[in-house]
């Protein structure tokens, strides 16, 4: 049965800050494409001038980059501020690519780095993956990618300066721009300059990711993405981790990315000893919350966040239930090997986080020592829930809940996920 309810149709954005509304309105009569160009020659040329480098590495990324910037121009309906953000972002991603490629050229020993038993936190959006990653990142056995090193990876981070690297302030300045434009997002998703980030944020320079439809309203990207070989995406993922751990290594990488869920078999081809911690939450309120977050992210760059031929399906029950059906099948078939996955209920984590984490560690064979317990507990005490405000979002009605509950029955029964609504 197809979805009869689309949360996106009922979503309304928060009022923009007055300064941003004024900027976008005043710019309507300007030639935005000439003032803020997003064409290939302009972006590549500026990135090369900014870095003094010319070698972007293999050419596998170029068709994806060209398709992406074309679809952004054709479909994304960017406002003036959206164009400014996009040009700024892409210049950062292109510079990161140039820097990493140059590092491998000048230091070929980096390629011999080994990524051992990385731990991936996976789950549907708004199911606790972000807070779990944040807490686990304080366990000394883990190395996580923080926002500043995702944006500005060069020079390679080193342990002596890792906590006070000047790039933290630089990344925070960029985060402040985003938060000034959409202050309500602070209560939904913490994204400061020193925060651990999703894998999408350090794989932007590959320009081959499903994340682009989570940032821009570009429906045609889905069909393009589905037809691609994702080896290039995961190869860049691994290349970046090798570079980042070259001078600052810990026993395990702690990674997180909801968009990996449909592609776990491909991920395992690159990381055959990977371990997974899945988060589970009633998928109905998490879809309500996700719709609000994603609408706000789109609203940052366009005046048309939902509608206009949108083809994204991240909030639709059919799509979300199918994702979990695949995960269940991979567990049952052994694609996700026994002993390589753990499961944390959102409710359990919120009520007794250390107990939930200890069970998960035991299930995937990770040590849970006093040092980790102390560090994670101290972080939680410093950062109580709701410190940045309450995330309010529109809930669906009882009829929709009943219809969607049937679609999620296999998922909730298999993982014993309690209903919240």
BELDASUL-V822514 format. One record per residue. N is the residue number from 0. RES is the residue in one letter. PSI is psi as a letter, one per 40 degrees, with the letter a starting at -180 (none if undefined). D_LAST is the distance of its C-alpha to the last C-alpha in Angstrom with 1 decimal. Layout:
# BELDASUL-V822514
n->N res->RES psi->PSI d_last->D_LAST
n->N res->RES psi->PSI d_last->D_LAST
This chain:
# BELDASUL-V822514
n->0 res->X psi->h d_last->21.7
n->1 res->X psi->i d_last->21.6
n->2 res->X psi->h d_last->18.7
n->3 res->X psi->e d_last->18.7
n->4 res->X psi->h d_last->16.6
n->5 res->X psi->h d_last->17.8
n->6 res->X psi->d d_last->15.9
n->7 res->X psi->d d_last->19.4
n->8 res->X psi->d d_last->21.0
n->9 res->X psi->e d_last->19.0
n->10 res->X psi->h d_last->19.4
n->11 res->X psi->h d_last->22.0
n->12 res->X psi->i d_last->23.8
n->13 res->X psi->i d_last->24.7
n->14 res->X psi->h d_last->28.3
n->15 res->X psi->i d_last->30.7
n->16 res->X psi->i d_last->33.2
n->17 res->X psi->d d_last->36.3
n->18 res->X psi->d d_last->38.6
n->19 res->X psi->d d_last->36.6
n->20 res->X psi->d d_last->36.5
n->21 res->X psi->d d_last->40.3
n->22 res->X psi->d d_last->41.0
n->23 res->X psi->d d_last->39.3
n->24 res->X psi->d d_last->40.9
n->25 res->X psi->d d_last->44.4
n->26 res->X psi->e d_last->44.3
n->27 res->X psi->d d_last->43.8
n->28 res->X psi->e d_last->47.6
n->29 res->X psi->i d_last->48.3
n->30 res->X psi->g d_last->48.8
n->31 res->X psi->d d_last->45.7
n->32 res->X psi->d d_last->46.4
n->33 res->X psi->d d_last->49.9
n->34 res->X psi->d d_last->48.8
n->35 res->X psi->g d_last->45.9
n->36 res->X psi->i d_last->46.8
n->37 res->X psi->f d_last->44.5
n->38 res->X psi->i d_last->47.1
n->39 res->X psi->d d_last->48.0
n->40 res->X psi->d d_last->51.4
n->41 res->X psi->d d_last->50.4
n->42 res->X psi->d d_last->47.5
n->43 res->X psi->d d_last->49.4
n->44 res->X psi->d d_last->52.6
n->45 res->X psi->d d_last->50.9
n->46 res->X psi->d d_last->49.1
n->47 res->X psi->d d_last->52.5
n->48 res->X psi->d d_last->54.2
n->49 res->X psi->d d_last->51.7
n->50 res->X psi->e d_last->52.1
n->51 res->X psi->e d_last->55.6
n->52 res->X psi->i d_last->54.4
n->53 res->X psi->e d_last->54.6
n->54 res->X psi->h d_last->53.4
n->55 res->X psi->e d_last->49.8
n->56 res->X psi->a d_last->50.2
n->57 res->X psi->i d_last->49.7
n->58 res->X psi->e d_last->49.1
n->59 res->X psi->d d_last->46.0
n->60 res->X psi->d d_last->43.8
n->61 res->X psi->d d_last->45.9
n->62 res->X psi->d d_last->44.8
n->63 res->X psi->d d_last->41.1
n->64 res->X psi->d d_last->42.0
n->65 res->X psi->d d_last->44.1
n->66 res->X psi->d d_last->41.4
n->67 res->X psi->d d_last->38.8
n->68 res->X psi->d d_last->41.0
n->69 res->X psi->d d_last->42.0
n->70 res->X psi->d d_last->38.5
n->71 res->X psi->d d_last->37.6
n->72 res->X psi->d d_last->40.6
n->73 res->X psi->d d_last->40.0
n->74 res->X psi->d d_last->36.2
n->75 res->X psi->e d_last->34.5
n->76 res->X psi->f d_last->35.9
n->77 res->X psi->i d_last->36.3
n->78 res->X psi->a d_last->37.2
n->79 res->X psi->d d_last->40.0
n->80 res->X psi->d d_last->37.9
n->81 res->X psi->d d_last->36.1
n->82 res->X psi->d d_last->39.6
n->83 res->X psi->d d_last->40.6
n->84 res->X psi->d d_last->37.6
n->85 res->X psi->d d_last->38.1
n->86 res->X psi->d d_last->41.8
n->87 res->X psi->d d_last->41.3
n->88 res->X psi->d d_last->38.6
n->89 res->X psi->d d_last->40.7
n->90 res->X psi->d d_last->43.8
n->91 res->X psi->d d_last->42.1
n->92 res->X psi->d d_last->40.9
n->93 res->X psi->d d_last->44.3
n->94 res->X psi->d d_last->46.0
n->95 res->X psi->d d_last->43.9
n->96 res->X psi->d d_last->44.9
n->97 res->X psi->d d_last->48.5
n->98 res->X psi->d d_last->48.5
n->99 res->X psi->d d_last->46.9
n->100 res->X psi->d d_last->49.2
n->101 res->X psi->d d_last->52.2
n->102 res->X psi->d d_last->51.1
n->103 res->X psi->d d_last->51.2
n->104 res->X psi->d d_last->54.6
n->105 res->X psi->e d_last->56.2
n->106 res->X psi->g d_last->54.6
n->107 res->X psi->e d_last->54.3
n->108 res->X psi->e d_last->53.6
n->109 res->X psi->d d_last->50.0
n->110 res->X psi->e d_last->49.3
n->111 res->X psi->e d_last->50.2
n->112 res->X psi->i d_last->47.2
n->113 res->X psi->h d_last->44.9
n->114 res->X psi->h d_last->41.1
n->115 res->X psi->h d_last->40.3
n->116 res->X psi->f d_last->37.0
n->117 res->X psi->i d_last->34.7
n->118 res->X psi->h d_last->31.1
n->119 res->X psi->h d_last->28.4
n->120 res->X psi->h d_last->24.9
n->121 res->X psi->i d_last->22.8
n->122 res->X psi->i d_last->19.2
n->123 res->X psi->i d_last->17.3
n->124 res->X psi->i d_last->17.5
n->125 res->X psi->f d_last->15.3
n->126 res->X psi->e d_last->14.5
n->127 res->X psi->e d_last->17.0
n->128 res->X psi->d d_last->20.3
n->129 res->X psi->d d_last->22.0
n->130 res->X psi->d d_last->21.7
n->131 res->X psi->d d_last->22.5
n->132 res->X psi->d d_last->25.6
n->133 res->X psi->d d_last->26.6
n->134 res->X psi->d d_last->26.7
n->135 res->X psi->d d_last->28.3
n->136 res->X psi->e d_last->30.9
n->137 res->X psi->e d_last->32.5
n->138 res->X psi->h d_last->33.4
n->139 res->X psi->e d_last->37.2
n->140 res->X psi->e d_last->37.2
n->141 res->X psi->i d_last->35.1
n->142 res->X psi->h d_last->36.4
n->143 res->X psi->i d_last->33.8
n->144 res->X psi->h d_last->34.7
n->145 res->X psi->i d_last->34.4
n->146 res->X psi->d d_last->34.3
n->147 res->X psi->d d_last->37.9
n->148 res->X psi->d d_last->39.3
n->149 res->X psi->d d_last->37.2
n->150 res->X psi->d d_last->38.7
n->151 res->X psi->g d_last->42.1
n->152 res->X psi->d d_last->42.8
n->153 res->X psi->h d_last->46.6
n->154 res->X psi->i d_last->48.4
n->155 res->X psi->h d_last->46.7
n->156 res->X psi->i d_last->44.8
n->157 res->X psi->i d_last->46.6
n->158 res->X psi->d d_last->45.4
n->159 res->X psi->d d_last->47.9
n->160 res->X psi->e d_last->46.6
n->161 res->X psi->d d_last->43.0
n->162 res->X psi->e d_last->41.4
n->163 res->X psi->f d_last->43.6
n->164 res->X psi->h d_last->44.4
n->165 res->X psi->e d_last->45.2
n->166 res->X psi->e d_last->42.9
n->167 res->X psi->d d_last->39.9
n->168 res->X psi->d d_last->41.1
n->169 res->X psi->d d_last->41.7
n->170 res->X psi->d d_last->38.2
n->171 res->X psi->d d_last->36.8
n->172 res->X psi->d d_last->38.9
n->173 res->X psi->d d_last->37.2
n->174 res->X psi->d d_last->33.7
n->175 res->X psi->d d_last->34.8
n->176 res->X psi->d d_last->35.7
n->177 res->X psi->d d_last->32.2
n->178 res->X psi->d d_last->30.6
n->179 res->X psi->d d_last->33.1
n->180 res->X psi->d d_last->32.2
n->181 res->X psi->g d_last->28.4
n->182 res->X psi->d d_last->27.9
n->183 res->X psi->d d_last->24.2
n->184 res->X psi->e d_last->23.8
n->185 res->X psi->d d_last->24.8
n->186 res->X psi->e d_last->21.5
n->187 res->X psi->d d_last->19.8
n->188 res->X psi->h d_last->22.3
n->189 res->X psi->h d_last->25.3
n->190 res->X psi->f d_last->28.4
n->191 res->X psi->i d_last->31.5
n->192 res->X psi->d d_last->34.8
n->193 res->X psi->e d_last->34.7
n->194 res->X psi->i d_last->31.1
n->195 res->X psi->i d_last->30.5
n->196 res->X psi->i d_last->29.6
n->197 res->X psi->i d_last->28.2
n->198 res->X psi->d d_last->30.9
n->199 res->X psi->d d_last->30.9
n->200 res->X psi->e d_last->32.6
n->201 res->X psi->e d_last->35.6
n->202 res->X psi->e d_last->35.9
n->203 res->X psi->d d_last->36.3
n->204 res->X psi->e d_last->40.1
n->205 res->X psi->d d_last->39.8
n->206 res->X psi->f d_last->38.4
n->207 res->X psi->g d_last->36.7
n->208 res->X psi->i d_last->33.0
n->209 res->X psi->e d_last->29.8
n->210 res->X psi->d d_last->28.9
n->211 res->X psi->d d_last->31.1
n->212 res->X psi->e d_last->28.7
n->213 res->X psi->e d_last->26.2
n->214 res->X psi->d d_last->28.9
n->215 res->X psi->i d_last->30.8
n->216 res->X psi->g d_last->30.1
n->217 res->X psi->g d_last->32.5
n->218 res->X psi->d d_last->31.2
n->219 res->X psi->e d_last->34.5
n->220 res->X psi->d d_last->33.9
n->221 res->X psi->d d_last->31.4
n->222 res->X psi->d d_last->34.1
n->223 res->X psi->d d_last->36.7
n->224 res->X psi->d d_last->34.6
n->225 res->X psi->d d_last->33.8
n->226 res->X psi->e d_last->37.6
n->227 res->X psi->i d_last->38.5
n->228 res->X psi->h d_last->39.4
n->229 res->X psi->e d_last->37.2
n->230 res->X psi->d d_last->39.9
n->231 res->X psi->d d_last->41.0
n->232 res->X psi->d d_last->37.6
n->233 res->X psi->d d_last->37.4
n->234 res->X psi->d d_last->41.1
n->235 res->X psi->d d_last->40.6
n->236 res->X psi->d d_last->37.7
n->237 res->X psi->d d_last->40.0
n->238 res->X psi->d d_last->42.9
n->239 res->X psi->d d_last->41.1
n->240 res->X psi->d d_last->40.0
n->241 res->X psi->d d_last->43.6
n->242 res->X psi->d d_last->44.9
n->243 res->X psi->d d_last->42.5
n->244 res->X psi->e d_last->43.2
n->245 res->X psi->d d_last->46.9
n->246 res->X psi->e d_last->47.8
n->247 res->X psi->g d_last->44.6
n->248 res->X psi->i d_last->43.3
n->249 res->X psi->i d_last->41.0
n->250 res->X psi->d d_last->40.2
n->251 res->X psi->i d_last->37.0
n->252 res->X psi->h d_last->35.3
n->253 res->X psi->h d_last->31.7
n->254 res->X psi->i d_last->30.1
n->255 res->X psi->h d_last->26.8
n->256 res->X psi->h d_last->26.0
n->257 res->X psi->d d_last->23.0
n->258 res->X psi->e d_last->25.5
n->259 res->X psi->d d_last->27.4
n->260 res->X psi->d d_last->24.8
n->261 res->X psi->e d_last->26.4
n->262 res->X psi->f d_last->29.8
n->263 res->X psi->d d_last->29.8
n->264 res->X psi->d d_last->33.0
n->265 res->X psi->d d_last->34.8
n->266 res->X psi->d d_last->33.7
n->267 res->X psi->d d_last->35.1
n->268 res->X psi->d d_last->38.4
n->269 res->X psi->d d_last->39.0
n->270 res->X psi->g d_last->37.4
n->271 res->X psi->e d_last->37.9
n->272 res->X psi->e d_last->37.3
n->273 res->X psi->i d_last->34.0
n->274 res->X psi->i d_last->31.2
n->275 res->X psi->h d_last->27.4
n->276 res->X psi->h d_last->24.5
n->277 res->X psi->h d_last->21.3
n->278 res->X psi->i d_last->18.1
n->279 res->X psi->h d_last->14.8
n->280 res->X psi->i d_last->11.2
n->281 res->X psi->h d_last->8.1
n->282 res->X psi->e d_last->10.0
n->283 res->X psi->d d_last->7.7
n->284 res->X psi->d d_last->7.3
n->285 res->X psi->d d_last->10.7
n->286 res->X psi->d d_last->12.1
n->287 res->X psi->d d_last->11.4
n->288 res->X psi->d d_last->13.1
n->289 res->X psi->d d_last->15.8
n->290 res->X psi->d d_last->16.8
n->291 res->X psi->d d_last->17.6
n->292 res->X psi->d d_last->19.5
n->293 res->X psi->d d_last->21.5
n->294 res->X psi->d d_last->22.3
n->295 res->X psi->d d_last->23.7
n->296 res->X psi->d d_last->25.7
n->297 res->X psi->d d_last->27.2
n->298 res->X psi->d d_last->27.9
n->299 res->X psi->d d_last->30.1
n->300 res->X psi->e d_last->32.6
n->301 res->X psi->i d_last->32.3
n->302 res->X psi->e d_last->31.9
n->303 res->X psi->g d_last->30.1
n->304 res->X psi->d d_last->27.0
n->305 res->X psi->i d_last->25.3
n->306 res->X psi->a d_last->27.1
n->307 res->X psi->f d_last->30.8
n->308 res->X psi->f d_last->30.6
n->309 res->X psi->i d_last->27.8
n->310 res->X psi->e d_last->27.3
n->311 res->X psi->i d_last->24.8
n->312 res->X psi->f d_last->21.9
n->313 res->X psi->d d_last->19.9
n->314 res->X psi->e d_last->16.7
n->315 res->X psi->h d_last->17.1
n->316 res->X psi->d d_last->15.1
n->317 res->X psi->d d_last->18.5
n->318 res->X psi->d d_last->20.0
n->319 res->X psi->d d_last->17.3
n->320 res->X psi->d d_last->17.1
n->321 res->X psi->d d_last->20.9
n->322 res->X psi->d d_last->21.2
n->323 res->X psi->d d_last->19.6
n->324 res->X psi->d d_last->21.8
n->325 res->X psi->d d_last->24.7
n->326 res->X psi->d d_last->23.9
n->327 res->X psi->d d_last->23.5
n->328 res->X psi->d d_last->26.8
n->329 res->X psi->d d_last->28.5
n->330 res->X psi->d d_last->27.6
n->331 res->X psi->d d_last->28.8
n->332 res->X psi->e d_last->32.0
n->333 res->X psi->e d_last->32.9
n->334 res->X psi->d d_last->32.8
n->335 res->X psi->h d_last->30.5
n->336 res->X psi->i d_last->32.9
n->337 res->X psi->h d_last->32.1
n->338 res->X psi->e d_last->32.0
n->339 res->X psi->e d_last->31.2
n->340 res->X psi->i d_last->27.4
n->341 res->X psi->i d_last->25.0
n->342 res->X psi->h d_last->21.2
n->343 res->X psi->h d_last->19.1
n->344 res->X psi->h d_last->15.5
n->345 res->X psi->d d_last->14.1
n->346 res->X psi->d d_last->12.9
n->347 res->X psi->d d_last->16.4
n->348 res->X psi->d d_last->18.1
n->349 res->X psi->d d_last->16.7
n->350 res->X psi->d d_last->17.7
n->351 res->X psi->g d_last->20.9
n->352 res->X psi->d d_last->22.0
n->353 res->X psi->d d_last->25.5
n->354 res->X psi->d d_last->24.7
n->355 res->X psi->d d_last->22.3
n->356 res->X psi->d d_last->25.0
n->357 res->X psi->d d_last->27.8
n->358 res->X psi->d d_last->26.2
n->359 res->X psi->d d_last->25.8
n->360 res->X psi->d d_last->29.4
n->361 res->X psi->d d_last->30.7
n->362 res->X psi->d d_last->29.1
n->363 res->X psi->e d_last->31.0
n->364 res->X psi->f d_last->34.1
n->365 res->X psi->i d_last->34.0
n->366 res->X psi->i d_last->35.7
n->367 res->X psi->g d_last->33.7
n->368 res->X psi->i d_last->36.4
n->369 res->X psi->d d_last->36.8
n->370 res->X psi->d d_last->37.5
n->371 res->X psi->d d_last->34.2
n->372 res->X psi->d d_last->32.3
n->373 res->X psi->d d_last->34.2
n->374 res->X psi->d d_last->33.8
n->375 res->X psi->d d_last->30.1
n->376 res->X psi->d d_last->29.4
n->377 res->X psi->d d_last->31.8
n->378 res->X psi->d d_last->30.0
n->379 res->X psi->d d_last->26.6
n->380 res->X psi->d d_last->28.4
n->381 res->X psi->e d_last->29.9
n->382 res->X psi->g d_last->26.8
n->383 res->X psi->i d_last->23.9
n->384 res->X psi->h d_last->20.4
n->385 res->X psi->e d_last->20.6
n->386 res->X psi->d d_last->24.4
n->387 res->X psi->e d_last->24.4
n->388 res->X psi->i d_last->22.1
n->389 res->X psi->h d_last->18.4
n->390 res->X psi->h d_last->16.8
n->391 res->X psi->i d_last->15.2
n->392 res->X psi->i d_last->13.9
n->393 res->X psi->h d_last->13.0
n->394 res->X psi->i d_last->9.5
n->395 res->X psi->i d_last->9.8
n->396 res->X psi->i d_last->9.9
n->397 res->X psi->d d_last->8.8
n->398 res->X psi->d d_last->11.8
n->399 res->X psi->d d_last->11.2
n->400 res->X psi->d d_last->7.8
n->401 res->X psi->d d_last->9.9
n->402 res->X psi->d d_last->12.8
n->403 res->X psi->d d_last->11.5
n->404 res->X psi->d d_last->9.9
n->405 res->X psi->d d_last->13.5
n->406 res->X psi->d d_last->15.0
n->407 res->X psi->e d_last->13.2
n->408 res->X psi->d d_last->14.1
n->409 res->X psi->d d_last->17.3
n->410 res->X psi->d d_last->15.9
n->411 res->X psi->d d_last->13.2
n->412 res->X psi->d d_last->15.8
n->413 res->X psi->d d_last->18.6
n->414 res->X psi->e d_last->17.3
n->415 res->X psi->f d_last->15.1
n->416 res->X psi->h d_last->12.1
n->417 res->X psi->i d_last->9.3
n->418 res->X psi->h d_last->5.7
n->419 res->X psi->d d_last->3.8
n->420 res->X psi->none d_last->0.0
